[in-house]
Amino acid sequence: MSEAETAHILVVEDEEAIAEGLRLNLERKGYRVDLAADGQQALERVANHRFDLILLDVRLPEVDGFEVCQQLRGENNFTPILMLTARSQADDIVYGLKLGADDYVVKPFDLAELLARIEGLLRRQAWKRKPEANGKEEEAPELERVPFGDYWVDFRSWQAKTRNGIQELSRKELAVMKIFVTRPNQVITRRELLAEVWELPNHPNTRVVDNVIVALRKAFEENSWRPRHIHSVRGVGYRFVF
């Protein structure tokens, strides 16, 4: 059995029918699954157990998904988070990504797509970790701190100097920036970013890419309509300039 198939997933969903349906389908794929019906219960489960991925509904009673995500990242818990949301507005999606979510799926979701997103996140999590002598695992990026203009990104700490001071980037933001800084002045298509960051080369919706770009421009551009570093190439993708 592969590492992905034995992964331990926490499903945080207050609608019982959806939660049980997700549990059934994930267990059929070989995953170990725990359920939490609200945000507070989710935080308690994470405090007492190690999970490989958290499937997190946004609209939860008492403590919502955004707050759960924010608390976990504030405690330096970087377990991959895949948000489930009925909110299709770009601002809500960007907000979730800025808080540290790794990806999102909008309800009603396609089960095959959801499973593909989960498999991709788990696979990248395995690739990005390496064992240390003390038995712990840590992120092993190839790059260190990379400056550009008035800003910098530190791929070791996940932190960046932004327009609003030192902030922590999400996994997706960090992965996109890594591609940008290693391929400056090149046109990088949305499809390439989908393939390399999300592992969804044939997915018809590239909006997830654009949402991350919006977040990065808010962080690093004084004027997002006339960007200095992250340029749009109309109908194709983006070009990064130091």
N, C-alpha and C positions, 0 to 999 in steps of 0.2 A: 504494500500500500504506500502511495506517495506521501510526501510531506503535506501537500495541499489537502489530500483526502482525509488525513488525520487531524486537520486543523480544528481548533476549538473556537466556535463562533457564538457571540452573544447577540441575540435578536431582541431589540428593544421596541416593542409595539404594543399599544394599548387595545387594539382591536383583536379580540381573541381569535376570530376566524382567520384573519390574515396571519397572525402569529403562528397558529397551529399549521396553517398551510405552508408557511415558510419552513417551519421545523421539519415537516414531513418531507418536503422536497430537498432540503439540505441534507437530511439524514440519508435519503436515498442516494445522494452523491458521496456519502461516506464521511461527512463532517460530524463532529460532536457539537451539539447545539444546546445552549441554555436560553431560557426566556426571561425577560423582565417586562412588567406591564406598565411601568412608569419610570421617570427619570431618576427618582431617588433610589428605587430598587436597582436600577442599572448601576449607579455609582457604588452602591453597597456590594453588588456582585463583582465589579471590577476591583474593588479594594481587597476582596478575598480570594480572587481567582485570576489566573493568567489566561487571557484570550488572545487569539491570533488575529481576530477581526471583530469589529462591532458593527452590526447592521442597525442603524439608529433612525427611528421615525422622528420627524421634527415636531409634530403636534402631539405632545404628551401631557397628561395631567400633572399639575403641581410644578415639576421641574421639566421644562421642555428640552427638546433635542439640542438646541443651540447652547443652552446653559450646561448641559451634560458635556458637550464637546469642549466648551470653554474651560470648564473645571478640570477635565482630564488633561488638556494641553497645559493648563496652568500648573498642574502637578507633575509636569514632564512625563506624562504617559502618552507615548506616541503609537499606541496600538492603532492600526489602520481603521478609519471610520468611513463607512459608506452610508450616506444619509438617504432616507426615504422621505420624499416630500410631495405633497399635493400642490405646492406652491411653484408655479412655473415662472414667476417674475424673476428677471435677471438679478435684481437687487438682493432678493432672499438667497438665491443660489450663491452669489458672490459673497454674501455675509457668512454663509456656512463654510465656504472655502477659506475665507479669511480667518475664521475662528480655528481652523486646523483640520477640517474634514478633508478626506483624500479624494472623494468622488461623491456623486449623488445620482439617484434614479428618481424620476418623477412618476408618481402614481397617476393612473393605473399603469403598472410597469409590465413589460414583457418578461416572462420568467427566464427565457433563454438569455436575454440580454443581462438580466440581473446576475445569473449564474456566471456569465462570462466576466462581468465586472469583478465579482468576488474572486474568481480564479486568477484574474490578472493581478489584483491587489495582493493576494497571498503569494503569488509567484514572485512579484517584485520585492515583497518583504523578505522572502527567502534569499533572493539574490543580493540584497543590500546588507545582509548581516554576515558576520564572521565570528568564529569562536575566539576568545582570548584565553590567556593562560589561567586566569582566575575563574574561568567557566562562564563568564558573562558574555553577552553579545552586544555589539555596538554597530552603529552605522559606519560604513567604510567607503566614503566618497573619495574619488581620485583627486578632486580639486580642493584647495584650501580657500583662502580669502582672495576674491577677485574684485578689484576696484574698477569703476567706470564712472566718468564724470564726477559728480559730487557724492556718489554713492558707492557701496560695496555689498557683496554677498559673501558670506562665510559658509561654505558647504560642509564644514565640520560641525558647526554649532546650530545650523539652520537659521542663523540670524542674519539680518541685513540692516544697513543704514538706509533709511527711507526718508521721504519728505516729513514724516511724523516721528523721526527719531529711530532708535534701534527697535526693530520688531522681528518676530519670528515668522518665517515663511511656512506655508503649508507644504506638504510633500509634492503636490502637483506644481506649485509655484517654483519650488526648488528644482524639480526635474526639468521644467521648461527653461528656467534660467541657465541650467547646466548646458542644455543644448545650445542656447543662444550664445553663451560666452565661449563655447568651444567651436562655434561656427559663425564667427562675426562676419558681417557684410554679405552673407549668403541668404538667398531666398529659401525660407523653410516653409513648406506647405502645411496647411491644416491637417492633411492626411498623414504627413510625416509625423507631426506631433501626436496625432491620435494613435499612430502605430507605436511610437517610441515611448510615450508617456502613459497612455491608457491601454495599449495593446489592443486597439480596436480599429485596425486599418481599413476595414470595410464598412464601418458604421456610417449610416447615412447622415447623422446629425453631428455637425462640427461645433455646435453651440458651446459644448463644454470647454473647447479650446478658447473660444472667444471670451468666455466668462473669466478664465484665468488671466487672459491678456488684459482685460478690464482691471482686474485686481492689481496686476503688476504695474500697469500705467498709473493707477492711483498711488502706488508706492513710490515710483521712480520718475514720473513725468510731471513737470510744473504745469504743462498744458497738454492734456491728453489729445486735443484736436491737432496739435502741432508737435508731436513727440520728437524728442531729441535722440532717444535710444531705441525704442521699440516701434518700428515703422510698419505700417500696413502696406502690403503689395496687393492691390485691388484684385479680388477674385481668385487669389492664389494662397496668400498666407502672410508671413511676416519676415522682416529683416532686422537684425540687431546690430547696432552701431555703438562702439565704445565712445 
